[in-house]
Amino acid sequence: MNRKEISASIITIGDELLIGQVIDTNSAWIAQELNKIGIPVKRRVAVGDSFNEIWSALDEESTHADIILITGGLGPTSDDITKPLLCKYFNGKMIINDEALQNVKYLFEQVFKRPLIESNLKQGEVPDVCTVIQNKRGTAPGMWFEKEGKIFISLPGVPHEMKGMITDSVLPKFSSLFSLAPIIHKTLLTAGVGESFLAEQLKEFEAQLPSSIKLAYLPSYGMVRLRLTSSESEKEINNQFDKLQSLVKEYLVTNVDESMAETVAKLLLRQNKTLSTAESCTGGYIAHLITAIPGSSEYYKGGVISYAYEAKENLLGVSPDTLTTFGAVSEETVKEMLTGALRELNTDYSIAVSGIMGPGGGMPEKPVGTVWVAVGDKTAIRTHKFTFRFDRMKNIELTAINALNLLRKFIIDK
Ligand code: ATP
């Protein structure tokens, strides 16, 4: 097949996806991985645990794409109907696959240390018309079918099992079967400017882009990610990306596709500086974003979750007078929280946040979404009052990202 002809469609299966109990992260991850090796995803479809729905989705998606990737519905429970359905769809009959059966036995005997029951043994069965994709992380084997020039791949829904199988088996097989040119994405992050303002500023830039390069606006957390995509010339996309960077340099946070916490981490590492946090309303979320980055122990010393007045006083030395006079959500309090964290954790920089995340707790002068942030070091403190207007979780996320951005600017301006 010529590389231009290869495209994929992803079907995710499970009632839990349709009722919103589980968010479909599988297809987002698969789409990213396929894109990296040059296979564009044409469509993503979620269907329930229904024989007819799955069958129609297979029919439908095979009219749109060359590769149909399916996740979910492979378990031993009665709502897992994908395997028998695929057997029928491809006119096969169920047989025991020795390798898959040995894998199930090995996992139960050696890893889970639990007795095997009949339904577990059934996981060693596959349609005789498929090639088995081994699952080193779980009991459900993956299956590779081919029909009328199309490839159908069925994988378990459990994300870490599916990811392992895609990485270990599926992607290498695609790379050996097709001559693929990777789709090139170049992404930068801007802060402090709205999407429509940016679009206005970039009108001429967009108009002069060659047709093979697309510009996408991806706004989130009050920031805007700009992405250029091309499957043609790396040199041309690099040229255009340089132009784009210079057009938005005033608002540029980073010119690589990374999180705000990663950008701050790189700055700290480059300067060999340390960081601590003092969090009230975010309850440790900023610390989580930082410690989720491998190697964060190089620059992050720790944090204090000072939710109650006593914690602010006892752990960070915030004065009771400050708390009663100005309140916990005030510039004065976050400044003292910051000083306390710098002192107690002995770091170069610190971040302190205190706010009202909602839905309750708002006051006329401090409505829900009011957040005070302080960033600084032992010589200077910078504060900022934010007023967010979303739900509790979104307000927490916005506080964390904006606090990290405030620290980033503080470090750069020093
Ligand atoms: P099992 O053998 O555990 O039943 P399975 O292949 O049958 O695996 P499902 O039962 O569909 O897969 O899903 C197992 C779990 O994997 C779900 O409870 C859910 O937490 C997660 N999961 C399934 N599909 C997705 C998806 N599209 N995105 C993210 N997580 C998913």
Residues whose N, C-alpha, C, O or C-beta is under 5 A from the ligand:
A	BS01	ATP	T12 I13 G14 V22 I23 D24 T25 N26 S27 G72 G73 L74 G75 P76 D80 A140 L155 P156 G157 V158 P159
